[in-house]
């Protein structure tokens, strides 16, 4: 299981990295909220451990941004703050659980396992196009027996297209559905990500899954 730990306290981060590693988890550590949000969006994790008091963006903002974008990765918030209002705010922004510092390491591990079990029970059915299989909860993509590593944005783009298989989806729809409403960057970013997807899910397997409909957008082709 791969975890993302967003914690700015170097001692705590180091201790958790070592301890969770000994428990068999693969742990990536970042110490800034903005970087944590970027990593969560671009990587693929089974669970996120998220401190609240962070430089850059605080944990509430990071959690809210991920949930607004449709990311359902389990989030366990960690904080030195005390009080029911803090816990309520954390849960209201979309966190799955909340643990106050200082906490017992065995309790933390138990909470992590509980969240992972809960996520597995509620796992939605896979999305399939021929031998291309996408598992939404685990955020995993397979082509036959080969696992394909996608960034979070690539995964979300592929999911959006597959859920609308057979439909022509415009660049504007993709920007609103996969990036966010009011996106004011370069709309050609869609073309960049479509090209990345093709290089990963199609070219190595001599397949053609994503069709370009000139002047209209993109669609997933039937197998």
Secondary structure by P-SEA (a helix, b strand, c coil): cbbbbbcccaaaaaaaaaaaaaaccbbbbbccaaaaaaaaaaccccccccccccccccaaaaaaaaaaaccccbbbbbcccccaaaaaaaaaacccccccccccaaaaaaaaaaaaaaaaaaccbbbbcccbbbbccccccccccbbbbbcaaaaaaaaaaaaaccccccaaaaaaaccccccccccaaaaaaaaaaaaccccccccccccccccbbbbbbcc
